């Protein structure tokens, strides 16, 4: 009877010891397993793009392809517009209009306003280009320019009209002319000076003496 009791006690002690061992072992190894899984997952995802939608819950209603085609067709039919195309990317609608090369800055600004009116007739600015209900909406950029292939021409004109979703009204800027002409001229002059090579010492006034012009002071005649 006593032996049986001792065996039961030993059995219970062995089970308790085994339970404690495995509990401690699992608690000890768990952080290493988690860390290894994180490192393995990070290594497997290396080089893969992180896909997502940063405008989730915004841009509602969305601009459709049919609306873009309607705007592009309307702008292309406007007087003075030689070519145009629309681009919708990253929540910004950009409209580019290449106009007559002899157009003035005032004419380009006026045409940008007309294009804005055409866009507004298709896309209501208060809906598509203004924040509402804590929702971010589209930004609008209208680019009107001349001399598309020669931006350095003296008569080059480039006007940009911008209407972000946080602006109450669009703003127009003549980007082909500097805001501060004196500062722009000073910066251009500094760039030209930096690009011009500095004259080397050998390119200055040099004096050369030929072998026949040297005087031999070692001979008696020279000493006299």
C-alpha positions in Angstrom: 0.0 0.0 0.0 2.8 2.4 0.9 4.6 1.6 -2.3 1.5 2.4 -4.3 1.1 5.7 -2.6 4.8 6.6 -3.3 4.4 5.6 -6.9 1.3 7.9 -7.2 3.2 10.7 -5.6 6.2 10.3 -7.9 3.8 10.1 -10.9 2.1 13.3 -9.9 5.4 15.1 -9.3 6.7 13.9 -12.7 3.6 15.2 -14.4 3.8 18.5 -12.6 7.5 18.8 -13.5 6.9 18.0 -17.1 4.0 20.5 -17.2 6.2 23.3 -15.7 9.0 22.4 -18.1 6.9 22.6 -21.2 5.2 25.8 -20.0 8.5 27.5 -19.4 9.9 26.2 -22.7 6.9 27.5 -24.7 7.0 30.9 -23.0 10.8 31.1 -23.7 10.6 30.2 -27.3 7.5 32.2 -28.3 9.2 35.6 -28.8 11.9 33.9 -31.0 9.2 32.3 -33.1 7.3 35.6 -33.5 10.6 37.5 -34.4 11.5 34.8 -36.9 8.1 35.0 -38.6 8.4 38.8 -38.8 11.9 38.6 -40.4 10.9 35.8 -42.8 7.8 37.8 -43.9 9.8 41.0 -44.4 12.4 39.1 -46.4 9.7 37.6 -48.6 8.1 41.0 -49.2 11.3 42.7 -50.2 11.0 44.3 -53.6 7.2 44.0 -53.8 5.1 47.2 -54.1 2.8 48.1 -51.2 -0.6 48.4 -52.9 -3.3 50.6 -51.4 -5.7 53.4 -52.1 -4.9 56.6 -50.4 -8.1 58.1 -51.6 -10.3 55.5 -50.1 -13.5 57.2 -48.9 -12.6 60.4 -51.0 -13.2 61.5 -54.6 -16.9 60.8 -54.5 -18.4 61.2 -57.1 -15.6 60.1 -59.3 -14.7 61.6 -62.7 -15.5 59.2 -65.5 -13.8 58.5 -68.8 -16.8 59.8 -70.7 -16.6 63.1 -68.9 -12.9 63.4 -69.8 -13.7 62.7 -73.4 -16.4 65.3 -73.4 -14.1 67.9 -71.9 -11.2 67.1 -74.3 -13.6 67.4 -77.3 -15.0 70.7 -76.1 -11.5 72.2 -75.5 -10.1 71.0 -78.8 -13.0 72.8 -80.6 -12.2 76.1 -79.0 -10.8 78.9 -81.2 -7.0 79.3 -81.0 -6.4 75.8 -79.6 -4.2 73.7 -81.8 -3.9 70.6 -79.7 -5.1 69.4 -76.3 -5.2 66.4 -74.0 -6.5 65.6 -70.5 -4.7 63.6 -67.8 -6.3 62.4 -64.6 -3.8 61.0 -62.1 -3.2 61.1 -58.3 -6.4 63.0 -57.7 -5.6 65.8 -60.1 -7.2 66.6 -63.4 -4.7 68.3 -65.8 -5.8 69.9 -69.1 -3.1 70.9 -71.5 -3.9 73.3 -74.4 -1.3 74.1 -77.1 -2.4 77.4 -78.6 -1.3 79.7 -81.5 2.3 80.6 -81.3 1.6 84.3 -81.7 -0.9 84.4 -78.8 -0.2 87.0 -76.0 -0.2 86.4 -72.3 -3.6 88.1 -72.0 -5.0 85.8 -74.7 -3.7 82.7 -73.0 -5.1 83.8 -69.6 -8.5 84.5 -71.2 -8.4 81.1 -72.9 -7.6 79.4 -69.6 -10.7 81.0 -68.1 -12.8 79.8 -71.0 -11.5 76.3 -70.6 -12.4 76.5 -66.9 -15.9 77.4 -67.9 -16.0 74.4 -70.3 -14.9 72.1 -67.5 -17.4 73.6 -65.1 -20.2 72.9 -67.5 -19.3 69.2 -67.3 -17.9 68.9 -63.8 -19.5 71.2 -61.2 -16.6 72.8 -59.3 -18.6 72.9 -56.0 -18.9 69.1 -56.3 -15.8 67.8 -58.0 -13.2 70.4 -57.0 -14.2 71.4 -53.5 -14.0 69.6 -50.2 -17.3 68.6 -48.7 -18.5 66.3 -45.9 -14.8 66.0 -44.7 -14.0 64.4 -48.0 -11.0 65.3 -50.2 -12.0 66.0 -53.8 -10.1 66.5 -57.1 -7.6 69.3 -57.9 -7.7 71.0 -61.3 -4.8 72.4 -63.4 -5.3 74.1 -66.7 -2.1 74.5 -68.7 -2.2 76.9 -71.7 1.0 77.5 -73.6 2.6 78.5 -77.0 5.8 77.3 -78.7 5.5 73.8 -77.3 8.9 72.8 -78.9 10.8 75.9 -77.9 10.3 77.0 -74.3 13.3 79.3 -74.5 11.8 81.5 -77.3 11.4 85.2 -76.4 7.6 85.1 -77.1 7.0 81.9 -75.2 3.8 82.1 -73.1 2.8 79.6 -70.4 -0.3 80.1 -68.2 -1.4 77.8 -65.4 -4.8 78.1 -63.8 -5.1 76.1 -60.5 -8.1 75.1 -58.4 -7.4 72.8 -55.5 -10.2 71.3 -53.5 -9.3 73.6 -50.6 -9.4 76.8 -52.7 -12.6 78.9 -52.9 -11.7 80.1 -56.4 -9.2 79.3 -59.2 -5.9 81.2 -59.4 -4.0 82.1 -62.6 -0.3 82.5 -62.9 1.9 83.4 -65.9 4.7 81.0 -65.3 6.7 81.9 -68.4 7.7 85.2 -66.8 9.5 85.4 -63.5 7.8 86.9 -60.5 11.0 88.9 -59.6 12.7 89.7 -62.9 15.8 91.3 -61.2 16.3 88.2 -59.1 15.9 85.9 -62.0 18.5 87.9 -64.0 20.9 87.8 -61.2 20.6 84.1 -60.8 21.1 83.6 -64.6 24.2 85.7 -64.4 25.6 83.7 -61.5 24.9 80.4 -63.4 26.7 81.8 -66.5 29.7 82.9 -64.4 29.9 79.5 -62.7 29.8 77.7 -66.1 32.5 79.9 -67.6 36.0 78.3 -67.0 38.4 80.5 -65.0 41.5 81.6 -66.9 44.5 79.5 -66.1 47.9 80.9 -65.1 49.5 79.7 -68.3 47.0 81.6 -70.4 48.1 85.0 -69.1 51.0 87.1 -70.4 54.0 84.8 -70.8 57.6 85.7 -71.4 59.8 83.2 -73.2 63.5 83.4 -73.8 65.1 81.5 -76.6 68.3 79.6 -76.3 70.1 82.1 -78.4 69.1 85.0 -76.1 70.7 83.5 -73.0 73.9 84.9 -71.8 76.8 82.6 -70.8 78.4 84.3 -67.8 81.0 81.6 -67.5 83.1 82.8 -70.4 85.7 85.6 -69.9 84.0 87.7 -72.7 80.8 87.6 -70.8 82.5 88.7 -67.7 84.0 91.8 -69.5 
